[in-house]
Amino acid sequence: MDQVVVINKLLHDYFDMLYFCDLDKFEKVFHPKAIYATADEEAFLYRNMSEYKKVLAERLSPASKQEIRKDFIDSVELAGENTARAKVRCSIGSKDFVDYLTLVRVDGQWSIISKVFQIKQGA
């Protein structure tokens, strides 16, 4: 199967995870040792997956607030058989996000190993 197609499916699961705050999809899309980071806060923000999962578990989902869903895959680039990166965009509340996701394929399964993002105020 075309690996970009497989990665695109994972990215749609990633968007579902964000929109529904779906912890089962969280486990599916992120590698257990993945990192979450942004320099777009007052101080540099870094989280491991257990910290990020707790934030997601406590968040009121955009779906529950009937927010209009906006998510886009801008690009997917394969570096080789087991490494890729994606640039995606989505909105949560009044904030728009640009996410750079690095993906790895381990034992035939793609997962996100890093999420580094920029926050923008929504239009």
N, C-alpha and C positions, 0 to 999 in steps of 0.2 A: 504494500500500500504506500502511496505517496506520503512521505513524512510531513510535508507542509499541511496536508489535509488532516493528519492526525493531530498536529500541533494546533491547527485552527479549532478543532473540536475541543481540545483542552482549554483553549482561550475562551471559548463560549461557556464552558463549565466555570471558568474563572469569573466571567461576568455574572453568571447565575449566582455563584457563591457570594459575590459582593451585593447583588441586588436583593437576594433573599436571606442574606446572612446564614447561609447553608453550611453548617459545620461538617457534614458528610462530604460535600464537594471540596471544602477546605482540605480535608485529608487526601482527597483524590488529586488535587492540582498542585499542592506544594510538597516538595521534598522535605522530610522531617528536619533536615539540617539547613533549610533555606534561611535567608536573611531578608529583612524588611528595613528599608532605610530611606531617609530624606534629609537633605540639608535645607529644606524650605520651611522649617519650623524656626522658632526663636533660637533654639539650640539644636545641634545635630541630633536626629532621632534614629535610633537603631533598636530593632526588636528581634528576638528569636521567635520561632514559630509558636511556642507555648504562650508567649506574651501577646503576640498578634492574635492568636486564636481567642484569648480571653477578651480582647477588645471587640472582636467580631461577635462573640457570644453575648456581650452586654449591649451591643448597638441595636437600636430600633431599625429594622430593615427598611430600605427605601420602598420595597414592595408593600409593606404594611402601612406606609404613609401615602400609597398610591402615587409615588413620584413617577414622572415620565422617565422611561428608561432610555438612556443615551450611552451606547458603548460602540466602539469602533476599533477594528484591527487596522492599523496603518501599515505595518510591515512585519514580515517574518523572514528571517535570514538564517539559513543553515550554514554553520561553520564547518561541519563535517557530519559523520554518521551519528554522533552522540551529543552534539552541542549546537544550540541555536539561540537566537535572541528575537524578541518581538517588541515592537513599539505599539502600545494600545492607549486608548483614551476612554474615559468614562466620567460620569457625573454622579455625585452623591450629595444630596441637599443643594446648597448654594455653591458648592465647590466642584470645579472641573479638575480632573487628574490626567497627567501624562505619565504613563508607567513604562519603564524599560524593564522588561522581564528577560532574564537569562534562564534558559532551559537546558536540562541534561536528560539523556536517555540512559537509564540504568536497568539492566535486565529486561530490555525491550520496552520499557515504559517511560514516556516523557513526563517530566515534572518541572515545576518552577523552582530554581535554586536561589534566585535573588529577585527581589522586587525593589527597584529604586525609582522614586517618583518625584514629580513636581506638582505642586498645588497651585491652582489658579482660581480666582473668584469667578463664579459663573456669570454669564451675561444676563 
